[in-house]
Amino acid sequence: MDEFKIRFNKLLVHKFGVHQNQIRPEAYFTKDLGADMLDIVELMLEFENEFNIAIPENEAEKLNTFGDAETYIRNVIENADS
């Protein structure tokens, strides 16, 4: 597991109190974890702080699953580094 994935998973474990093995790309923040809109907003802020990125509101609305968020954040970081 790469450093990004470790940090990403650690944040989700801390935020939602889930076990590492529950972090699957297809898991929905709302449906599978019972997150509400406030939880989602807080999570996006935590992603922004952890990875030193900005997630525009229109993009945040598209991040429904762990996989959506991981792919989006990874792409933002990779594009910033290039």
Backbone as XML, in Angstrom:
<?xml version="1.0"?>
<chain id="A" units="angstrom">
  <residue number="1" name="MET">
    <atom name="N" x="0.854" y="-1.175" z="0.000"/>
    <atom name="CA" x="0.000" y="0.000" z="0.000"/>
    <atom name="C" x="0.902" y="1.241" z="0.000"/>
  </residue>
  <residue number="2" name="ASP">
    <atom name="N" x="0.622" y="2.181" z="-0.899"/>
    <atom name="CA" x="1.449" y="3.381" z="-0.985"/>
    <atom name="C" x="1.080" y="4.392" z="0.109"/>
  </residue>
  <residue number="3" name="GLU">
    <atom name="N" x="1.920" y="5.412" z="0.251"/>
    <atom name="CA" x="1.732" y="6.404" z="1.318"/>
    <atom name="C" x="0.379" y="7.110" z="1.202"/>
  </residue>
  <residue number="4" name="PHE">
    <atom name="N" x="-0.010" y="7.454" z="-0.023"/>
    <atom name="CA" x="-1.304" y="8.111" z="-0.211"/>
    <atom name="C" x="-2.434" y="7.244" z="0.328"/>
  </residue>
  <residue number="5" name="LYS">
    <atom name="N" x="-2.442" y="5.982" z="-0.060"/>
    <atom name="CA" x="-3.510" y="5.056" z="0.340"/>
    <atom name="C" x="-3.544" y="4.892" z="1.860"/>
  </residue>
  <residue number="6" name="ILE">
    <atom name="N" x="-2.387" y="4.836" z="2.488"/>
    <atom name="CA" x="-2.314" y="4.716" z="3.947"/>
    <atom name="C" x="-2.948" y="5.943" z="4.603"/>
  </residue>
  <residue number="7" name="ARG">
    <atom name="N" x="-2.582" y="7.129" z="4.140"/>
    <atom name="CA" x="-3.134" y="8.366" z="4.701"/>
    <atom name="C" x="-4.638" y="8.470" z="4.445"/>
  </residue>
  <residue number="8" name="PHE">
    <atom name="N" x="-5.052" y="8.116" z="3.235"/>
    <atom name="CA" x="-6.468" y="8.158" z="2.856"/>
    <atom name="C" x="-7.283" y="7.225" z="3.750"/>
  </residue>
  <residue number="9" name="ASN">
    <atom name="N" x="-6.830" y="5.995" z="3.876"/>
    <atom name="CA" x="-7.548" y="5.011" z="4.692"/>
    <atom name="C" x="-7.569" y="5.400" z="6.163"/>
  </residue>
  <residue number="10" name="LYS">
    <atom name="N" x="-6.455" y="5.913" z="6.665"/>
    <atom name="CA" x="-6.374" y="6.324" z="8.072"/>
    <atom name="C" x="-7.409" y="7.413" z="8.369"/>
  </residue>
  <residue number="11" name="LEU">
    <atom name="N" x="-7.556" y="8.338" z="7.442"/>
    <atom name="CA" x="-8.531" y="9.410" z="7.617"/>
    <atom name="C" x="-9.948" y="8.846" z="7.672"/>
  </residue>
  <residue number="12" name="LEU">
    <atom name="N" x="-10.260" y="7.895" z="6.800"/>
    <atom name="CA" x="-11.596" y="7.289" z="6.789"/>
    <atom name="C" x="-11.856" y="6.463" z="8.044"/>
  </residue>
  <residue number="13" name="VAL">
    <atom name="N" x="-10.855" y="5.722" z="8.495"/>
    <atom name="CA" x="-10.991" y="4.928" z="9.723"/>
    <atom name="C" x="-11.290" y="5.858" z="10.892"/>
  </residue>
  <residue number="14" name="HIS">
    <atom name="N" x="-10.545" y="6.951" z="10.977"/>
    <atom name="CA" x="-10.728" y="7.911" z="12.071"/>
    <atom name="C" x="-12.091" y="8.608" z="11.982"/>
  </residue>
  <residue number="15" name="LYS">
    <atom name="N" x="-12.456" y="9.072" z="10.801"/>
    <atom name="CA" x="-13.686" y="9.852" z="10.623"/>
    <atom name="C" x="-14.947" y="9.019" z="10.859"/>
  </residue>
  <residue number="16" name="PHE">
    <atom name="N" x="-14.951" y="7.799" z="10.339"/>
    <atom name="CA" x="-16.169" y="6.994" z="10.381"/>
    <atom name="C" x="-16.120" y="5.845" z="11.373"/>
  </residue>
  <residue number="17" name="GLY">
    <atom name="N" x="-14.978" y="5.629" z="12.004"/>
    <atom name="CA" x="-14.872" y="4.552" z="12.974"/>
    <atom name="C" x="-15.037" y="3.173" z="12.352"/>
  </residue>
  <residue number="18" name="VAL">
    <atom name="N" x="-14.622" y="3.047" z="11.098"/>
    <atom name="CA" x="-14.728" y="1.763" z="10.408"/>
    <atom name="C" x="-13.415" y="1.001" z="10.517"/>
  </residue>
  <residue number="19" name="HIS">
    <atom name="N" x="-13.485" y="-0.286" z="10.300"/>
    <atom name="CA" x="-12.289" y="-1.120" z="10.272"/>
    <atom name="C" x="-11.670" y="-1.012" z="8.880"/>
  </residue>
  <residue number="20" name="GLN">
    <atom name="N" x="-10.376" y="-1.169" z="8.818"/>
    <atom name="CA" x="-9.631" y="-1.078" z="7.563"/>
    <atom name="C" x="-10.266" y="-1.922" z="6.448"/>
  </residue>
  <residue number="21" name="ASN">
    <atom name="N" x="-10.745" y="-3.113" z="6.786"/>
    <atom name="CA" x="-11.293" y="-3.993" z="5.745"/>
    <atom name="C" x="-12.662" y="-3.538" z="5.226"/>
  </residue>
  <residue number="22" name="GLN">
    <atom name="N" x="-13.263" y="-2.534" z="5.858"/>
    <atom name="CA" x="-14.531" y="-1.985" z="5.384"/>
    <atom name="C" x="-14.324" y="-0.900" z="4.330"/>
  </residue>
  <residue number="23" name="ILE">
    <atom name="N" x="-13.086" y="-0.501" z="4.133"/>
    <atom name="CA" x="-12.786" y="0.551" z="3.166"/>
    <atom name="C" x="-12.617" y="-0.101" z="1.797"/>
  </residue>
  <residue number="24" name="ARG">
    <atom name="N" x="-13.728" y="-0.138" z="1.071"/>
    <atom name="CA" x="-13.756" y="-0.722" z="-0.268"/>
    <atom name="C" x="-14.119" y="0.382" z="-1.256"/>
  </residue>
  <residue number="25" name="PRO">
    <atom name="N" x="-13.545" y="0.365" z="-2.440"/>
    <atom name="CA" x="-13.824" y="1.428" z="-3.414"/>
    <atom name="C" x="-15.308" y="1.631" z="-3.695"/>
  </residue>
  <residue number="26" name="GLU">
    <atom name="N" x="-16.090" y="0.565" z="-3.629"/>
    <atom name="CA" x="-17.512" y="0.672" z="-3.971"/>
    <atom name="C" x="-18.393" y="1.088" z="-2.796"/>
  </residue>
  <residue number="27" name="ALA">
    <atom name="N" x="-17.817" y="1.277" z="-1.608"/>
    <atom name="CA" x="-18.599" y="1.654" z="-0.428"/>
    <atom name="C" x="-19.044" y="3.120" z="-0.522"/>
  </residue>
  <residue number="28" name="TYR">
    <atom name="N" x="-20.339" y="3.335" z="-0.338"/>
    <atom name="CA" x="-20.912" y="4.683" z="-0.374"/>
    <atom name="C" x="-20.823" y="5.333" z="1.005"/>
  </residue>
  <residue number="29" name="PHE">
    <atom name="N" x="-20.470" y="6.621" z="1.014"/>
    <atom name="CA" x="-20.395" y="7.355" z="2.276"/>
    <atom name="C" x="-21.756" y="7.370" z="2.972"/>
  </residue>
  <residue number="30" name="THR">
    <atom name="N" x="-22.819" y="7.609" z="2.217"/>
    <atom name="CA" x="-24.145" y="7.736" z="2.826"/>
    <atom name="C" x="-24.811" y="6.387" z="3.039"/>
  </residue>
  <residue number="31" name="LYS">
    <atom name="N" x="-24.914" y="5.607" z="1.991"/>
    <atom name="CA" x="-25.642" y="4.334" z="2.058"/>
    <atom name="C" x="-24.958" y="3.316" z="2.968"/>
  </residue>
  <residue number="32" name="ASP">
    <atom name="N" x="-23.656" y="3.164" z="2.821"/>
    <atom name="CA" x="-22.945" y="2.121" z="3.565"/>
    <atom name="C" x="-22.476" y="2.569" z="4.945"/>
  </residue>
  <residue number="33" name="LEU">
    <atom name="N" x="-22.216" y="3.867" z="5.104"/>
    <atom name="CA" x="-21.713" y="4.362" z="6.388"/>
    <atom name="C" x="-22.721" y="5.197" z="7.151"/>
  </residue>
  <residue number="34" name="GLY">
    <atom name="N" x="-23.813" y="5.553" z="6.502"/>
    <atom name="CA" x="-24.817" y="6.372" z="7.167"/>
    <atom name="C" x="-24.392" y="7.817" z="7.352"/>
  </residue>
  <residue number="35" name="ALA">
    <atom name="N" x="-23.440" y="8.274" z="6.549"/>
    <atom name="CA" x="-22.977" y="9.660" z="6.649"/>
    <atom name="C" x="-24.076" y="10.603" z="6.173"/>
  </residue>
  <residue number="36" name="ASP">
    <atom name="N" x="-24.191" y="11.748" z="6.850"/>
    <atom name="CA" x="-25.127" y="12.769" z="6.391"/>
    <atom name="C" x="-24.340" y="13.873" z="5.680"/>
  </residue>
  <residue number="37" name="MET">
    <atom name="N" x="-25.030" y="14.901" z="5.234"/>
    <atom name="CA" x="-24.367" y="15.961" z="4.469"/>
    <atom name="C" x="-23.284" y="16.664" z="5.280"/>
  </residue>
  <residue number="38" name="LEU">
    <atom name="N" x="-23.511" y="16.869" z="6.565"/>
    <atom name="CA" x="-22.498" y="17.496" z="7.401"/>
    <atom name="C" x="-21.250" y="16.624" z="7.471"/>
  </residue>
  <residue number="39" name="ASP">
    <atom name="N" x="-21.433" y="15.324" z="7.616"/>
    <atom name="CA" x="-20.296" y="14.402" z="7.622"/>
    <atom name="C" x="-19.500" y="14.508" z="6.325"/>
  </residue>
  <residue number="40" name="ILE">
    <atom name="N" x="-20.203" y="14.607" z="5.213"/>
    <atom name="CA" x="-19.545" y="14.687" z="3.905"/>
    <atom name="C" x="-18.752" y="15.988" z="3.789"/>
  </residue>
  <residue number="41" name="VAL">
    <atom name="N" x="-19.349" y="17.100" z="4.199"/>
    <atom name="CA" x="-18.654" y="18.393" z="4.152"/>
    <atom name="C" x="-17.404" y="18.344" z="5.027"/>
  </residue>
  <residue number="42" name="GLU">
    <atom name="N" x="-17.539" y="17.818" z="6.234"/>
    <atom name="CA" x="-16.390" y="17.703" z="7.133"/>
    <atom name="C" x="-15.309" y="16.816" z="6.530"/>
  </residue>
  <residue number="43" name="LEU">
    <atom name="N" x="-15.720" y="15.727" z="5.898"/>
    <atom name="CA" x="-14.759" y="14.825" z="5.277"/>
    <atom name="C" x="-14.002" y="15.526" z="4.155"/>
  </residue>
  <residue number="44" name="MET">
    <atom name="N" x="-14.699" y="16.287" z="3.329"/>
    <atom name="CA" x="-14.034" y="17.003" z="2.238"/>
    <atom name="C" x="-13.022" y="18.000" z="2.795"/>
  </residue>
  <residue number="45" name="LEU">
    <atom name="N" x="-13.372" y="18.670" z="3.890"/>
    <atom name="CA" x="-12.432" y="19.596" z="4.527"/>
    <atom name="C" x="-11.216" y="18.851" z="5.065"/>
  </residue>
  <residue number="46" name="GLU">
    <atom name="N" x="-11.440" y="17.682" z="5.631"/>
    <atom name="CA" x="-10.327" y="16.877" z="6.133"/>
    <atom name="C" x="-9.437" y="16.409" z="4.988"/>
  </residue>
  <residue number="47" name="PHE">
    <atom name="N" x="-10.030" y="16.018" z="3.866"/>
    <atom name="CA" x="-9.238" y="15.655" z="2.686"/>
    <atom name="C" x="-8.402" y="16.850" z="2.232"/>
  </residue>
  <residue number="48" name="GLU">
    <atom name="N" x="-9.026" y="18.026" z="2.179"/>
    <atom name="CA" x="-8.307" y="19.226" z="1.747"/>
    <atom name="C" x="-7.120" y="19.513" z="2.659"/>
  </residue>
  <residue number="49" name="ASN">
    <atom name="N" x="-7.328" y="19.406" z="3.963"/>
    <atom name="CA" x="-6.247" y="19.663" z="4.916"/>
    <atom name="C" x="-5.163" y="18.596" z="4.859"/>
  </residue>
  <residue number="50" name="GLU">
    <atom name="N" x="-5.566" y="17.347" z="4.801"/>
    <atom name="CA" x="-4.608" y="16.235" z="4.806"/>
    <atom name="C" x="-3.720" y="16.237" z="3.568"/>
  </residue>
  <residue number="51" name="PHE">
    <atom name="N" x="-4.318" y="16.534" z="2.421"/>
    <atom name="CA" x="-3.585" y="16.421" z="1.160"/>
    <atom name="C" x="-3.233" y="17.772" z="0.542"/>
  </residue>
  <residue number="52" name="ASN">
    <atom name="N" x="-3.531" y="18.860" z="1.265"/>
    <atom name="CA" x="-3.196" y="20.212" z="0.822"/>
    <atom name="C" x="-3.727" y="20.482" z="-0.591"/>
  </residue>
  <residue number="53" name="ILE">
    <atom name="N" x="-5.015" y="20.234" z="-0.759"/>
    <atom name="CA" x="-5.685" y="20.441" z="-2.039"/>
    <atom name="C" x="-6.965" y="21.227" z="-1.800"/>
  </residue>
  <residue number="54" name="ALA">
    <atom name="N" x="-7.587" y="21.656" z="-2.895"/>
    <atom name="CA" x="-8.910" y="22.278" z="-2.823"/>
    <atom name="C" x="-9.874" y="21.393" z="-3.604"/>
  </residue>
  <residue number="55" name="ILE">
    <atom name="N" x="-11.026" y="21.137" z="-3.026"/>
    <atom name="CA" x="-12.056" y="20.351" z="-3.698"/>
    <atom name="C" x="-13.254" y="21.277" z="-3.915"/>
  </residue>
  <residue number="56" name="PRO">
    <atom name="N" x="-13.452" y="21.737" z="-5.152"/>
    <atom name="CA" x="-14.597" y="22.612" z="-5.425"/>
    <atom name="C" x="-15.915" y="21.908" z="-5.094"/>
  </residue>
  <residue number="57" name="GLU">
    <atom name="N" x="-16.891" y="22.682" z="-4.686"/>
    <atom name="CA" x="-18.181" y="22.113" z="-4.279"/>
    <atom name="C" x="-18.801" y="21.249" z="-5.373"/>
  </residue>
  <residue number="58" name="ASN">
    <atom name="N" x="-18.700" y="21.717" z="-6.631"/>
    <atom name="CA" x="-19.302" y="20.942" z="-7.725"/>
    <atom name="C" x="-18.603" y="19.596" z="-7.917"/>
  </residue>
  <residue number="59" name="GLU">
    <atom name="N" x="-17.337" y="19.495" z="-7.565"/>
    <atom name="CA" x="-16.621" y="18.217" z="-7.632"/>
    <atom name="C" x="-16.943" y="17.363" z="-6.408"/>
  </residue>
  <residue number="60" name="ALA">
    <atom name="N" x="-17.014" y="17.990" z="-5.249"/>
    <atom name="CA" x="-17.307" y="17.255" z="-4.009"/>
    <atom name="C" x="-18.646" y="16.530" z="-4.106"/>
  </residue>
  <residue number="61" name="GLU">
    <atom name="N" x="-19.605" y="17.146" z="-4.788"/>
    <atom name="CA" x="-20.929" y="16.539" z="-4.936"/>
    <atom name="C" x="-20.892" y="15.233" z="-5.724"/>
  </residue>
  <residue number="62" name="LYS">
    <atom name="N" x="-19.843" y="15.027" z="-6.513"/>
    <atom name="CA" x="-19.710" y="13.819" z="-7.336"/>
    <atom name="C" x="-19.005" y="12.679" z="-6.601"/>
  </residue>
  <residue number="63" name="LEU">
    <atom name="N" x="-18.443" y="12.967" z="-5.443"/>
    <atom name="CA" x="-17.647" y="11.977" z="-4.712"/>
    <atom name="C" x="-18.554" y="11.206" z="-3.759"/>
  </residue>
  <residue number="64" name="ASN">
    <atom name="N" x="-19.165" y="10.166" z="-4.253"/>
    <atom name="CA" x="-20.147" y="9.404" z="-3.486"/>
    <atom name="C" x="-19.585" y="8.162" z="-2.810"/>
  </residue>
  <residue number="65" name="THR">
    <atom name="N" x="-18.499" y="7.640" z="-3.340"/>
    <atom name="CA" x="-17.918" y="6.412" z="-2.799"/>
    <atom name="C" x="-16.470" y="6.647" z="-2.395"/>
  </residue>
  <residue number="66" name="PHE">
    <atom name="N" x="-15.938" y="5.697" z="-1.638"/>
    <atom name="CA" x="-14.517" y="5.763" z="-1.288"/>
    <atom name="C" x="-13.677" y="5.828" z="-2.555"/>
  </residue>
  <residue number="67" name="GLY">
    <atom name="N" x="-14.040" y="5.004" z="-3.533"/>
    <atom name="CA" x="-13.293" y="4.959" z="-4.789"/>
    <atom name="C" x="-13.344" y="6.267" z="-5.548"/>
  </residue>
  <residue number="68" name="ASP">
    <atom name="N" x="-14.520" y="6.907" z="-5.581"/>
    <atom name="CA" x="-14.648" y="8.215" z="-6.233"/>
    <atom name="C" x="-13.683" y="9.212" z="-5.603"/>
  </residue>
  <residue number="69" name="ALA">
    <atom name="N" x="-13.691" y="9.270" z="-4.282"/>
    <atom name="CA" x="-12.851" y="10.224" z="-3.562"/>
    <atom name="C" x="-11.374" y="9.912" z="-3.763"/>
  </residue>
  <residue number="70" name="GLU">
    <atom name="N" x="-11.013" y="8.653" z="-3.649"/>
    <atom name="CA" x="-9.606" y="8.272" z="-3.809"/>
    <atom name="C" x="-9.097" y="8.633" z="-5.205"/>
  </residue>
  <residue number="71" name="THR">
    <atom name="N" x="-9.852" y="8.290" z="-6.226"/>
    <atom name="CA" x="-9.437" y="8.580" z="-7.602"/>
    <atom name="C" x="-9.321" y="10.077" z="-7.837"/>
  </residue>
  <residue number="72" name="TYR">
    <atom name="N" x="-10.310" y="10.835" z="-7.386"/>
    <atom name="CA" x="-10.296" y="12.284" z="-7.589"/>
    <atom name="C" x="-9.088" y="12.919" z="-6.899"/>
  </residue>
  <residue number="73" name="ILE">
    <atom name="N" x="-8.891" y="12.603" z="-5.636"/>
    <atom name="CA" x="-7.801" y="13.215" z="-4.874"/>
    <atom name="C" x="-6.450" y="12.813" z="-5.453"/>
  </residue>
  <residue number="74" name="ARG">
    <atom name="N" x="-6.296" y="11.549" z="-5.793"/>
    <atom name="CA" x="-5.042" y="11.077" z="-6.384"/>
    <atom name="C" x="-4.748" y="11.841" z="-7.681"/>
  </residue>
  <residue number="75" name="ASN">
    <atom name="N" x="-5.763" y="12.042" z="-8.515"/>
    <atom name="CA" x="-5.582" y="12.783" z="-9.769"/>
    <atom name="C" x="-5.199" y="14.237" z="-9.522"/>
  </residue>
  <residue number="76" name="VAL">
    <atom name="N" x="-5.837" y="14.872" z="-8.549"/>
    <atom name="CA" x="-5.506" y="16.266" z="-8.229"/>
    <atom name="C" x="-4.048" y="16.369" z="-7.789"/>
  </residue>
  <residue number="77" name="ILE">
    <atom name="N" x="-3.617" y="15.460" z="-6.936"/>
    <atom name="CA" x="-2.235" y="15.472" z="-6.441"/>
    <atom name="C" x="-1.258" y="15.224" z="-7.585"/>
  </residue>
  <residue number="78" name="GLU">
    <atom name="N" x="-1.533" y="14.228" z="-8.412"/>
    <atom name="CA" x="-0.636" y="13.906" z="-9.523"/>
    <atom name="C" x="-0.552" y="15.049" z="-10.524"/>
  </residue>
  <residue number="79" name="ASN">
    <atom name="N" x="-1.674" y="15.708" z="-10.807"/>
    <atom name="CA" x="-1.661" y="16.835" z="-11.742"/>
    <atom name="C" x="-0.939" y="18.038" z="-11.163"/>
  </residue>
  <residue number="80" name="ALA">
    <atom name="N" x="-0.987" y="18.208" z="-9.859"/>
    <atom name="CA" x="-0.285" y="19.317" z="-9.210"/>
    <atom name="C" x="1.224" y="19.096" z="-9.248"/>
  </residue>
  <residue number="81" name="ASP">
    <atom name="N" x="1.637" y="17.837" z="-9.209"/>
    <atom name="CA" x="3.061" y="17.502" z="-9.213"/>
    <atom name="C" x="3.676" y="17.546" z="-10.604"/>
  </residue>
  <residue number="82" name="SER">
    <atom name="N" x="2.856" y="17.547" z="-11.643"/>
    <atom name="CA" x="3.417" y="17.497" z="-13.003"/>
    <atom name="C" x="3.591" y="18.870" z="-13.606"/>
  </residue>
</chain>
